[in-house]
Amino acid sequence: MIDDLDLGFEESERGEKGRHRKGAVRKRQGRSGGGRGKTIFALLMALVLLGGIGGGAYIGFDRIRNHFVTPDYDGPGSGEALVEVKAGDTLTDIGNTLYDAGVVKSTKAFIEAADANSRSKNIQVGRYKVRKQMKAADAVTLLLDPKSRIVNGVTIPEGTISLNIYAILSKQTKIPVKEFQAAAKDPVALGVPEFWFKRDDGKKVTKSVEGFLYPSTYEIPPKATAEQILSMMVDEFLRVTQQIDFVDRVQQERKISPYEALITASIAQAEAVDPKDFPKVSRVIYNRVYAGKIGCKCLGIDSGINYWKRLQGKDPKDSDVLTQSEIHDLKNPYNTHDVAGLPITPISNPGEGALKGALDPPPGDWIFFMTVDKKGTMGYGSNDADFRKLQKQMCDNGVLTGTNCGS
């Protein structure tokens, strides 16, 4: 019986179009080693398939097999999935993205398929249309196919304000900016849940789509309306915030409303050049507005002034050239130098990094931040001595000039 099983397995090895015929013959000739192991394996398989050791053993064998054999789909896949390869993604990152989207059966399968394809290093950043449950090697091939890359996609950079988003979308779709502005007047109709427009700081709520148009790359469907496009962006915002548990965590850990945390994230996005500064900038904002670290609880940011200028169609100004009348203009609803607390709405559309920074800022007693050089390096301080030291850095690096530097 054992010899018959051994022969049966050798016949199966010759399988599809005789690909392994020569290998099977060589194994037959060298029976003293691998042949015996194969015979035992065949016997175990027969026992499993005949039910001799029960269904539980079959499950156990399947798990053992998957440990040694990389899980991979067999077919070309079906349906459709959109995936994004981001700047700096490694093969592991791409594999994880494909796995999460249900495209490949395992990240390992993709990595092995990519390693076996010398062209895999040519996979470009962008969004791709692929199929679900694909063989990993086919997924690599699709990512290398220019036809799979979305060519009518539009990228919205992090920190872009709504008005500029409308301009970008209008250029891509030929839909007039006015139609996007009209659609944006009712954020709830675009999909923003009502609970987002709730504040715990006592300030009146101003409903705005600002902050909810998530920055990413989007494929714009043919004949899509302004409402549908903006709704796509709102849906992506809701997906990302749900993924990082933003709503529950800011209420439980920060003890503020999600809308206030979103406003904070929008300020951090507008103020910081380097993403690593998002958490610290958020901590400064919380210290000034909520922790009573300064007397008036005034935020004192110039990005709010410039946001208001942009909404009015005016160009923004650097902090050192803003006039006192502009800084202390009480008609500006985004005045945070004389008005305590956070602005009335977000002042940009933050990305995931800024959202996470507002969600989980580091501990610290900083009450101000400054951009100390022209590269965007941020400095932080907790007292007047820190302020003077950082101001000197700004002057030395040419960020501040004139009377601010004692000349």
C-alpha positions as CSV (number, residue, x, y, z in Angstrom):
1,M,0.0,0.0,0.0
2,I,2.8,2.4,0.8
3,D,4.4,1.8,-2.6
4,D,1.1,2.5,-4.3
5,L,0.7,5.8,-2.4
6,D,4.2,6.8,-3.3
7,L,3.6,6.1,-6.9
8,G,0.3,8.0,-6.8
9,F,2.1,11.1,-5.5
10,E,4.8,10.8,-8.2
11,E,2.0,10.6,-10.8
12,S,0.5,13.8,-9.4
13,E,3.9,15.5,-9.5
14,R,4.0,14.8,-13.2
15,G,0.7,16.7,-13.3
16,E,0.0,19.7,-15.5
17,K,1.6,19.1,-18.9
18,G,4.4,17.0,-17.5
19,R,6.2,19.9,-16.0
20,H,7.8,17.8,-13.2
21,R,8.3,14.5,-15.0
22,K,12.1,14.5,-15.0
23,G,12.2,15.5,-11.4
24,A,9.9,12.7,-10.4
25,V,12.1,10.1,-12.2
26,R,15.2,11.4,-10.4
27,K,13.4,11.1,-7.0
28,R,12.5,7.6,-7.9
29,Q,16.1,6.8,-8.6
30,G,17.2,8.3,-5.2
31,R,14.7,6.6,-2.9
32,S,17.0,6.3,0.1
33,G,16.5,9.9,1.2
34,G,13.6,12.1,0.2
35,G,11.5,9.2,-1.1
36,R,10.8,7.9,2.4
37,G,9.9,11.3,3.8
38,K,7.5,11.7,0.9
39,T,6.0,8.3,1.5
40,I,5.2,9.2,5.1
41,F,3.8,12.5,4.0
42,A,1.6,10.7,1.5
43,L,0.4,8.3,4.2
44,L,-0.5,11.2,6.5
45,M,-2.4,12.9,3.7
46,A,-4.3,9.7,2.9
47,L,-5.3,9.3,6.6
48,V,-6.4,12.9,6.8
49,L,-8.5,12.7,3.6
50,L,-10.0,9.4,4.5
51,G,-11.0,10.8,7.9
52,G,-8.8,8.4,9.8
53,I,-7.7,11.1,12.2
54,G,-10.7,13.3,12.1
55,G,-11.8,16.7,10.9
56,G,-9.8,18.4,13.7
57,A,-6.6,17.0,12.4
58,Y,-7.4,18.2,8.9
59,I,-7.8,21.8,10.2
60,G,-4.5,21.4,12.1
61,F,-2.8,20.2,8.9
62,D,-4.1,23.1,7.0
63,R,-2.7,25.5,9.5
64,I,0.7,23.7,9.4
65,R,0.6,23.9,5.6
66,N,-0.1,27.6,5.6
67,H,2.9,28.1,7.9
68,F,5.2,26.7,5.3
69,V,3.3,27.7,2.1
70,T,2.7,31.4,1.5
71,P,-1.0,32.0,1.3
72,D,-1.9,33.2,-2.2
73,Y,-5.0,33.4,-4.4
74,D,-5.0,31.2,-7.5
75,G,-7.0,33.2,-9.9
76,P,-6.9,36.5,-11.7
77,G,-9.4,38.0,-9.2
78,S,-12.7,39.7,-9.7
79,G,-14.6,42.9,-8.9
80,E,-12.7,46.1,-8.4
81,A,-10.6,47.8,-5.7
82,L,-8.8,51.1,-5.6
83,V,-5.4,51.2,-3.8
84,E,-2.9,54.0,-3.3
85,V,0.9,53.7,-3.4
86,K,2.2,56.6,-1.4
87,A,5.6,58.3,-1.6
88,G,8.1,56.4,0.5
89,D,6.1,53.1,0.5
90,T,8.2,50.0,0.8
91,L,7.1,46.6,-0.7
92,T,5.8,45.7,2.7
93,D,3.7,48.9,2.9
94,I,2.3,48.2,-0.6
95,G,1.6,44.6,0.4
96,N,-0.2,45.7,3.5
97,T,-2.3,48.1,1.5
98,L,-3.2,45.4,-1.0
99,Y,-4.0,42.9,1.8
100,D,-6.2,45.4,3.7
101,A,-8.1,46.1,0.5
102,G,-8.7,42.4,-0.1
103,V,-6.5,42.2,-3.2
104,V,-3.9,39.7,-2.1
105,K,-4.2,36.8,0.3
106,S,-1.1,37.8,2.3
107,T,1.5,40.6,2.4
108,K,4.2,37.9,2.2
109,A,2.8,36.6,-1.1
110,F,3.1,40.1,-2.6
111,I,6.6,40.6,-1.4
112,E,7.8,37.3,-2.8
113,A,6.1,38.0,-6.1
114,A,7.6,41.5,-6.2
115,D,11.1,40.1,-5.4
116,A,10.7,37.7,-8.3
117,N,9.9,40.5,-10.7
118,S,12.9,42.6,-11.5
119,R,10.6,45.4,-12.7
120,S,8.8,45.8,-9.3
121,K,11.2,48.6,-8.4
122,N,9.4,50.7,-11.1
123,I,6.0,50.7,-9.3
124,Q,5.0,54.4,-9.3
125,V,3.3,56.5,-6.6
126,G,-0.4,56.9,-7.4
127,R,-3.8,55.3,-7.3
128,Y,-4.5,52.1,-9.1
129,K,-7.5,50.2,-10.1
130,V,-7.0,46.5,-9.3
131,R,-9.1,43.4,-8.7
132,K,-9.9,41.6,-5.4
133,Q,-8.6,38.2,-4.5
134,M,-5.8,38.3,-7.1
135,K,-2.8,36.1,-7.4
136,A,0.1,38.2,-6.0
137,A,2.2,37.9,-9.2
138,D,-0.8,39.3,-11.1
139,A,-1.2,42.1,-8.7
140,V,2.5,43.1,-9.2
141,T,1.9,43.0,-13.0
142,L,-1.2,45.3,-12.7
143,L,0.7,47.8,-10.6
144,L,3.4,47.9,-13.4
145,D,0.7,48.4,-16.0
146,P,0.3,52.1,-16.9
147,K,-3.4,51.4,-17.8
148,S,-4.1,50.4,-14.2
149,R,-3.0,53.8,-12.9
150,I,-5.7,56.3,-12.4
151,V,-5.1,59.1,-14.8
152,N,-8.2,61.2,-14.0
153,G,-7.3,61.4,-10.3
154,V,-7.0,64.7,-8.5
155,T,-4.7,65.2,-5.5
156,I,-5.7,67.6,-2.7
157,P,-2.6,68.5,-0.6
158,E,-2.9,68.5,3.2
159,G,-3.7,71.9,4.7
160,T,-5.5,73.2,1.5
161,I,-8.4,75.5,2.4
162,S,-11.8,74.9,1.0
163,L,-11.7,77.8,-1.5
164,N,-8.5,76.5,-3.0
165,I,-9.9,73.0,-3.1
166,Y,-12.8,74.2,-5.2
167,A,-10.4,75.8,-7.6
168,I,-8.4,72.5,-7.9
169,L,-11.5,70.5,-8.5
170,S,-12.9,73.0,-10.9
171,K,-9.8,72.9,-13.0
172,Q,-9.9,69.1,-13.1
173,T,-13.7,68.7,-13.7
174,K,-14.6,71.9,-15.5
175,I,-17.4,72.3,-12.9
176,P,-17.6,76.0,-12.0
177,V,-16.2,77.0,-8.6
178,K,-19.6,78.5,-7.7
179,E,-21.2,75.1,-7.9
180,F,-18.8,73.8,-5.3
181,Q,-19.4,76.8,-3.1
182,A,-23.1,76.3,-3.4
183,A,-22.8,72.6,-2.5
184,A,-20.6,73.4,0.5
185,K,-23.2,75.7,2.1
186,D,-24.9,72.6,3.7
187,P,-22.2,70.4,5.2
188,V,-24.8,68.0,6.7
189,A,-26.3,67.4,3.3
190,L,-22.8,66.4,2.2
191,G,-22.6,63.8,4.9
192,V,-21.1,65.5,7.9
193,P,-23.0,64.1,10.9
194,E,-24.8,66.8,13.0
195,F,-22.9,65.8,16.2
196,W,-19.7,67.2,14.7
197,F,-21.2,70.7,15.0
198,K,-21.2,70.7,18.8
199,R,-18.8,72.7,21.0
200,D,-18.1,72.3,24.7
201,D,-16.2,75.6,25.0
202,G,-19.4,77.8,25.1
203,K,-18.8,79.3,21.7
204,K,-21.6,79.5,19.1
205,V,-21.3,76.8,16.4
206,T,-20.7,78.0,12.9
207,K,-21.3,75.2,10.4
208,S,-18.7,75.0,7.8
209,V,-17.4,72.3,5.5
210,E,-13.8,73.5,6.3
211,G,-11.9,70.7,7.9
212,F,-14.1,67.9,6.6
213,L,-12.7,67.9,3.0
214,Y,-10.1,65.2,3.6
215,P,-6.8,65.8,1.6
216,S,-6.0,62.8,-0.5
217,T,-6.0,61.6,-4.2
218,Y,-9.5,61.0,-5.6
219,E,-10.7,59.4,-8.7
220,I,-13.4,61.6,-10.1
221,P,-16.2,59.6,-11.7
222,P,-17.4,60.8,-15.1
223,K,-20.3,63.2,-14.9
224,A,-20.0,63.6,-11.1
225,T,-21.6,66.6,-9.6
226,A,-20.0,69.1,-7.2
227,E,-22.2,67.6,-4.4
228,Q,-21.0,64.1,-5.2
229,I,-17.3,65.0,-5.3
230,L,-17.4,66.9,-2.0
231,S,-19.4,64.1,-0.4
232,M,-16.6,61.7,-1.5
233,M,-14.1,63.8,0.4
234,V,-16.4,64.0,3.5
235,D,-16.7,60.2,3.4
236,E,-13.0,59.8,3.4
237,F,-12.7,62.2,6.3
238,L,-15.2,60.1,8.3
239,R,-13.4,56.9,7.3
240,V,-10.0,58.2,8.5
241,T,-11.4,59.6,11.8
242,Q,-13.2,56.4,12.5
243,Q,-10.1,54.4,11.8
244,I,-8.1,56.3,14.4
245,D,-11.0,56.5,16.8
246,F,-10.8,60.3,16.8
247,V,-14.3,61.1,18.1
248,D,-14.3,58.8,21.1
249,R,-10.7,59.4,22.1
250,V,-10.8,63.2,22.1
251,Q,-13.9,63.2,24.2
252,Q,-12.5,60.7,26.7
253,E,-8.8,61.8,26.8
254,R,-8.9,65.4,25.8
255,K,-12.3,66.2,27.4
256,I,-13.3,68.4,24.5
257,S,-15.7,68.1,21.6
258,P,-14.4,66.5,18.3
259,Y,-15.1,69.8,16.5
260,E,-12.7,71.6,18.9
261,A,-10.0,69.0,18.3
262,L,-10.6,69.3,14.5
263,I,-10.1,73.0,14.7
264,T,-6.9,72.4,16.7
265,A,-5.7,69.9,14.0
266,S,-6.4,72.5,11.3
267,I,-4.3,75.1,13.1
268,A,-1.4,72.7,13.6
269,Q,-1.6,71.8,9.9
270,A,-1.5,75.5,9.0
271,E,1.3,76.5,11.4
272,A,3.8,73.6,11.2
273,V,6.0,72.8,8.2
274,D,7.3,69.5,9.5
275,P,4.7,66.9,10.4
276,K,6.7,65.9,13.5
277,D,5.6,69.3,15.0
278,F,1.8,68.6,14.8
279,P,1.6,67.1,18.3
280,K,3.6,69.8,20.0
281,V,1.8,72.6,18.3
282,S,-1.5,71.0,19.4
283,R,-0.2,70.9,23.0
284,V,0.6,74.6,22.9
285,I,-2.9,75.3,21.6
286,Y,-4.5,73.2,24.4
287,N,-2.3,74.9,27.0
288,R,-3.2,78.4,25.9
289,V,-7.0,77.8,25.4
290,Y,-7.9,75.2,28.0
291,A,-5.2,74.9,30.7
292,G,-5.1,78.5,31.7
293,K,-1.4,78.8,31.1
294,I,-1.9,82.4,30.0
295,G,-4.2,85.0,31.4
296,C,-6.6,85.8,28.5
297,K,-6.7,82.3,27.0
298,C,-6.0,84.0,23.7
299,L,-4.5,81.8,21.1
300,G,-2.7,84.6,19.2
301,I,-2.1,82.9,15.9
302,D,-1.5,84.8,12.6
303,S,-2.7,81.9,10.5
304,G,-6.3,82.8,11.5
305,I,-5.8,86.3,10.2
306,N,-4.5,85.0,6.9
307,Y,-7.3,82.5,6.6
308,W,-9.8,85.3,6.8
309,K,-7.8,87.2,4.2
310,R,-7.9,84.2,1.8
311,L,-11.7,83.9,2.3
312,Q,-12.0,87.5,1.2
313,G,-9.8,86.9,-1.9
314,K,-6.8,88.7,-0.4
315,D,-3.2,87.5,-0.3
316,P,-1.8,86.2,3.1
317,K,1.0,88.1,4.8
318,D,4.0,87.0,6.8
319,S,3.7,87.6,10.5
320,D,6.4,90.3,10.6
321,V,4.6,92.4,8.0
322,L,1.1,92.2,9.4
323,T,0.0,95.6,10.7
324,Q,-1.3,96.2,14.2
325,S,-4.7,97.1,12.7
326,E,-4.8,93.8,10.9
327,I,-3.7,91.8,14.0
328,H,-6.3,93.5,16.3
329,D,-9.2,93.8,13.8
330,L,-12.3,93.0,15.9
331,K,-14.3,92.7,12.7
332,N,-12.3,89.6,11.7
333,P,-14.2,86.6,13.1
334,Y,-10.9,84.7,13.1
335,N,-9.2,87.2,15.4
336,T,-7.5,85.1,18.1
337,H,-5.2,87.9,19.5
338,D,-8.0,89.7,21.3
339,V,-10.7,87.0,21.4
340,A,-10.3,84.1,23.7
341,G,-10.5,80.5,22.7
342,L,-10.4,78.7,19.4
343,P,-11.6,80.2,16.1
344,I,-15.2,79.8,15.0
345,T,-14.3,77.1,12.4
346,P,-11.3,75.1,11.3
347,I,-8.9,77.1,9.2
348,S,-7.6,74.3,6.9
349,N,-8.3,70.7,5.9
350,P,-5.9,68.6,8.0
351,G,-4.4,65.3,7.1
352,E,-4.1,62.2,9.3
353,G,-0.8,63.4,10.9
354,A,-2.4,66.6,12.1
355,L,-5.5,64.8,13.3
356,K,-3.4,62.3,15.3
357,G,-1.3,65.2,16.7
358,A,-4.5,66.9,18.1
359,L,-5.7,63.5,19.3
360,D,-2.5,62.6,21.2
361,P,-0.3,65.6,22.0
362,P,2.8,65.0,24.2
363,P,2.8,66.3,27.8
364,G,4.5,69.7,28.2
365,D,4.1,73.2,29.6
366,W,4.9,75.1,26.4
367,I,2.8,78.2,25.8
368,F,4.2,79.4,22.4
369,F,5.8,78.1,19.3
370,M,7.9,80.0,16.8
371,T,9.3,79.2,13.3
372,V,13.0,80.0,14.0
373,D,14.5,79.6,10.5
374,K,13.5,79.6,6.9
375,K,13.4,75.8,6.7
376,G,10.4,75.8,9.0
377,T,12.1,74.5,12.2
378,M,9.9,75.1,15.2
379,G,11.0,76.2,18.6
380,Y,8.9,76.0,21.8
381,G,8.9,77.9,25.1
382,S,7.3,78.2,28.4
383,N,8.4,81.6,29.7
384,D,9.7,85.0,28.8
385,A,13.4,83.9,28.7
386,D,12.5,81.1,26.2
387,F,10.6,83.7,24.1
388,R,13.6,86.1,24.0
389,K,16.0,83.2,23.1
390,L,13.8,82.0,20.3
391,Q,13.2,85.5,19.0
392,K,17.0,86.0,18.8
393,Q,17.2,82.8,16.7
394,M,14.6,84.2,14.4
395,C,16.5,87.4,14.0
396,D,19.8,85.7,13.5
397,N,18.3,83.5,10.8
398,G,16.5,86.3,9.0
399,V,13.0,85.2,9.9
400,L,12.4,88.5,11.8
401,T,13.8,91.9,10.9
402,G,13.5,95.5,11.8
403,T,12.2,96.7,15.1
404,N,11.5,93.2,16.2
405,C,15.2,92.6,16.2
406,G,16.2,95.8,18.0
407,S,17.2,97.8,14.8
